């Protein structure tokens, strides 16, 4: 027979796993296909960037690192990478 403690632990694990799964879905995903060939809303932090094949690609012949950022103040403080 299954003990009450085992049932409580199993219940906790099921709730924990379901909570993590739904939080991921609710957070959403930002997607940009650059179909207008413009990096609207993107901010260059460094490097040289080019839109090619539906993506925003770093193009730096001297291997200088750079980054681009996207965001909206309504999103709050989040880290995207």
ABEGO torsion letter per residue (X at the ends): XBBAAAAAAAAAAAAAAAAAAAAAAAAEBBBBAGAAGBBBGBBBAEEBBBBBGGBBBBBBAAGBBBBBBBBBAAAEBBBBX
